Amino acid sequence: MAKSTIISFALIFSTLLLMVLIAESRPAPTVADPICNAVHGVEERETCTSIIQRFNLDERHFLDINPNINCNLIFVGQWVCVDGKVI
């Protein structure tokens, strides 16, 4: 009985150690760092789409330079970046 307990413990320990090593060996995700050169205060009845069109922006670029924006909850007075880059 003691021998099977030791084997079980060794197997569990080895599995946990292997899981930790695999998790630690994954590369950390890279986070884009936007730099904003110009902002716009959202006006009444504006949406992300209307702002994108107004400032002649590409939708993906707009979302990249505004990484925390939720276009479903955009509000009057919210500052959005309309000119910038991601480094």
Secondary structure, 3 states (H helix, E strand, C coil): CHHHHHHHHHHHHHHHHHHHHHHHHCCCCCCCCEEEEEEEECCCCCCHHHHHHHCCCCHHHHHHHCCCCCCCCCCCCCEEEEEEEEC
